[in-house]
């Protein structure tokens, strides 16, 4: 079993926090928490989710028979009627298991609801892509576009220039002035919202310019280094 798969990890973490993960499975989960930071993080997240659960449960007064049985076991009971004590004990045991059953059912319902709430939102498919290559045709940035987001990833071939920033522009097909989309990441990558007009026929390509720190001061590209077409996938 892949314990680090998101759905599996969430289910195990929730069961561990609620207390329904028992025996060897609980011990195995505790070992996973020591081995993997992701497991510890998921457990802490579920503890936070369920922290206020106890406050929402109204207190229930235990049956009288439970208190009587506690008194008897502590030697405080004055009753010598053995048969009555046995009846009280059996009644207390039934009440205890009934209470545990109700608590387990409530915990299971809470767990089911939280698992549904925590399901990750569906990921949109990438519909377009732009690859920014250098003069040697080596990719420097890869831009993946979906209807709602643009994911910009920096490749290992990219080398930053000290005291300079790179800015991303949309190039209109009608020859009008380029439209800035902000600075490009210089390591790792980032995600930003897809402009409404980016995937229209009115945009011919994307361009990368070299700018002073913070980006263009004039609202226009200073030195265009690269142009990348937007390709449908």
C-alpha positions in Angstrom: 0.0 0.0 0.0 1.2 3.5 -0.9 0.7 5.2 2.5 1.8 8.6 1.1 -0.9 8.7 -1.5 -3.1 11.7 -0.6 -6.4 9.9 -0.2 -4.8 7.0 1.8 -2.8 9.4 4.0 -5.8 11.6 4.8 -7.9 8.5 5.7 -5.2 7.0 8.0 -4.4 10.4 9.7 -8.1 11.0 10.4 -8.6 7.5 11.9 -5.4 7.9 14.0 -6.6 11.3 15.4 -10.2 10.1 16.0 -8.8 6.9 17.7 -10.4 4.3 15.4 -6.9 3.2 14.1 -5.8 0.5 16.6 -3.5 -2.3 17.3 -0.7 -3.0 14.8 -2.1 -0.5 12.3 -1.7 2.3 14.9 1.9 1.2 15.7 2.7 1.1 12.0 1.3 4.6 11.5 3.3 5.9 14.4 6.5 4.6 12.7 5.4 6.3 9.5 5.1 9.6 11.4 8.7 9.2 12.5 9.9 8.4 9.0 8.0 10.8 6.8 7.4 14.5 7.4 4.3 14.4 5.2 2.7 11.9 7.6 3.4 14.1 10.6 2.0 17.1 8.8 -1.2 15.3 7.8 -1.7 14.2 11.4 -1.2 17.7 12.7 -3.6 19.0 10.2 -6.3 16.5 11.2 -5.7 17.3 14.9 -6.4 20.9 14.0 -9.6 20.0 12.1 -10.9 17.9 15.0 -9.7 20.2 17.8 -13.1 21.8 18.3 -15.1 18.6 17.9 -15.2 17.9 21.7 -16.7 21.3 22.2 -19.6 20.5 20.0 -20.6 17.3 21.8 -23.0 17.9 24.7 -22.1 16.2 28.0 -24.1 13.1 28.9 -24.7 12.1 32.5 -23.6 8.5 33.0 -26.4 6.1 34.2 -26.7 5.6 37.9 -25.6 2.0 37.7 -22.2 3.1 36.4 -21.5 5.2 39.5 -22.8 2.4 41.7 -20.4 0.0 40.1 -17.5 2.4 40.5 -18.4 2.7 44.2 -18.6 -1.1 44.6 -15.2 -1.6 43.0 -13.7 1.0 45.3 -15.2 -0.7 48.3 -17.6 2.1 49.1 -20.7 0.1 48.4 -22.7 -0.9 51.5 -24.8 -3.4 49.6 -24.1 -7.1 50.1 -26.7 -8.3 47.6 -24.4 -10.1 45.1 -27.2 -10.8 42.6 -28.1 -7.1 42.6 -24.5 -6.1 42.0 -24.3 -8.5 39.1 -27.4 -7.1 37.5 -26.1 -3.5 38.0 -22.7 -4.5 36.5 -24.3 -6.1 33.4 -26.5 -3.0 33.0 -23.5 -0.7 33.3 -21.6 -2.8 30.8 -24.5 -2.6 28.3 -24.7 1.2 28.8 -21.0 1.6 28.4 -20.9 -0.3 25.1 -24.0 1.5 23.9 -22.2 4.8 24.6 -19.1 3.7 22.8 -21.1 2.6 19.8 -22.8 6.0 19.6 -19.4 7.8 19.9 -17.9 5.6 17.2 -20.8 6.2 14.9 -20.5 10.0 15.5 -16.8 9.9 14.9 -17.3 7.9 11.7 -19.8 10.5 10.4 -17.5 13.4 11.2 -14.7 11.5 9.5 -16.8 10.9 6.4 -17.8 14.5 6.1 -14.3 15.8 6.6 -12.9 13.4 4.0 -15.5 14.7 1.5 -14.7 18.4 2.3 -10.9 17.7 2.0 -11.1 16.1 -1.4 -8.8 18.1 -3.7 -10.4 20.3 -6.3 -10.3 18.9 -9.8 -7.2 19.9 -11.7 -7.8 21.6 -15.0 -6.0 20.1 -18.0 -3.3 22.1 -19.7 -4.7 23.4 -23.0 -1.7 25.5 -24.2 2.0 25.6 -23.7 4.8 28.0 -24.5 8.5 27.0 -24.3 11.0 29.8 -24.0 14.3 28.7 -25.7 17.7 30.4 -25.8 19.8 30.9 -28.9 21.0 27.2 -28.7 17.3 26.1 -28.7 17.6 25.0 -25.0 14.5 25.5 -22.9 14.8 28.1 -20.2 11.2 28.4 -19.1 8.2 26.2 -19.7 4.8 27.9 -19.4 1.7 25.6 -19.1 -1.7 27.3 -19.5 -5.1 26.1 -18.5 -8.3 28.2 -18.6 -7.7 29.5 -15.1 -4.0 29.3 -14.4 -0.5 29.7 -15.9 2.2 27.6 -14.4 5.7 28.9 -15.1 8.6 26.5 -14.5 12.3 27.3 -14.6 14.6 24.7 -16.2 18.1 23.8 -15.0 19.5 25.5 -18.1 18.5 28.9 -16.9 21.2 31.2 -15.5 20.1 34.5 -13.9 22.0 37.8 -14.5 22.9 39.8 -11.5 21.0 43.0 -10.9 18.5 42.2 -13.7 15.0 40.8 -13.9 13.1 39.1 -16.6 9.6 40.2 -17.5 6.8 38.3 -19.4 4.7 40.0 -22.0 1.8 39.2 -24.2 2.4 40.2 -27.8 -0.8 41.4 -29.6 -1.3 40.1 -33.1 -2.3 43.5 -34.4 1.1 45.1 -33.6 -0.1 47.1 -30.6 2.1 47.5 -27.5 3.0 44.4 -25.5 1.0 43.8 -22.3 3.0 42.9 -19.2 2.2 39.7 -17.3 4.7 40.4 -14.5 8.2 39.2 -13.6 9.4 35.7 -14.5 10.7 33.4 -11.7 14.4 32.7 -11.7 14.3 29.4 -9.8 11.6 26.8 -9.2 8.5 28.3 -10.7 5.2 30.0 -9.9 1.5 30.0 -10.8 -0.6 32.9 -11.8 -4.1 33.5 -13.1 -4.6 33.2 -16.9 -5.5 36.6 -18.4 -8.9 36.4 -20.3 -7.4 37.5 -23.6 -4.3 35.3 -23.5 -5.8 32.4 -25.4 -7.7 34.7 -27.9 -6.6 35.0 -31.4 -5.7 38.6 -30.6 -2.5 37.4 -28.9 0.3 36.2 -31.2 3.0 35.1 -28.8 4.7 35.6 -25.5 7.9 37.6 -25.1 10.6 37.8 -22.4 12.5 41.0 -21.8 15.5 41.9 -19.7 14.8 44.7 -17.2 16.1 46.6 -14.3 15.3 45.1 -10.9 11.5 45.3 -10.4 10.6 45.3 -14.1 10.1 47.8 -16.8 9.9 51.4 -15.6 8.2 52.7 -18.8 5.4 50.1 -19.2 7.1 48.8 -22.4 9.8 46.1 -22.8 13.4 47.4 -22.5 15.3 44.6 -24.2 13.4 41.7 -25.7 15.4 38.5 -25.4 13.1 35.7 -26.3 9.8 35.2 -28.1 7.7 32.0 -27.7 4.6 31.0 -29.6 1.6 29.7 -27.6 0.9 26.2 -28.8 -2.4 24.2 -28.3 -1.9 20.8 -26.8 
